[in-house]
Amino acid sequence: MAAPAEIREGEHLNDVPLQVEVELDRHVATIKEVLQLAVGTILTLNRAAGEPVEIRVGGSCIGVGEIIAFNENCGVRVSELNADS
């Protein structure tokens, strides 16, 4: 019987899905303001392109990125990863 191919350490975990979170802003609103929300309402963010944001996986910060705007989208460019992540 042939020996199974060696599996590199941790390789079997490569396809496990993880939720990556980037929080752009938080806003405190009154009950009245929340009840007035409607489709099309614009919630203004207090962050702008170029500002740093934390990148989190499983609630832990794994790095920092910067908010970028491209075409008609926004995204986060990874600028730093924690050494222990």
N, C-alpha and C positions, 0 to 999 in steps of 0.2 A: 504494500500500500504506500502510495506517495505521501510525503509529508506536506501539510498545508503550507501555502505561501506565507511567509512572515508578514505580519501586519505591523506597520510602524505604530509606535505608541500614540494612542489617541486618534488614530486615523478613522476608526469606526464611529467617531463622534462628529465627523466633518459635515454630515448632512442633517444634524439636529437643528431645527429652526429656533432662532432666538429673536426676541422682540427688542429692537433698537429704538430708543426714545431720545428725542431732542425737544426740549421745551422752549418754545419761542417767547412766551410771556404768560403772566397770570394777571387777572383783572378782578378786582372786588366790585361787585354790583349789588344794588339793593334788590329786594324782591320785586319791587315795581319795575325796575329796569329789566330784570329777567323776564317778567310777564309781558313786557313790551317787545321782546325779541320776535322777529318775523323773518320769513324767507327773504333774503336780500339785505338784511341788516348787516352793516359793516362794523366789526369790532376792531377798533384801532389798537395796534400793537405799539408798545413803548420801546421797541427794538428796531434797529435799522440794519441794512446790509453792511457787512464789515464788522459787526459786533460779535463778540465771542459767546458761544453757548456750550453747555456740557453735553457730551454724548454718553448715554447711559444704557447698560444692558443688565437686566435683572435688578434694577434699582441702584446699581453701582456705577459710579463714574469711571468710564474707561478711557476718556480723552476729552479733548476740546476741539471745537471747530468754529468756523466763522460763517455767519449767514451770508449767502450770496444770492444775487438775482441774475437769472439768465433767461433769455426769451421772455415768456410770460409766466415763468415759474420761479420758485425760490428753492433753495437747497442749503446744505451745509457742507463746506469744504473742511475735511479733517486737517487740523494743523498740528495736533499733538496727541500722542497716545501714551497712556501711562505705562511705565516699564513693566509693571506687574500684571497687566491685563492680557 
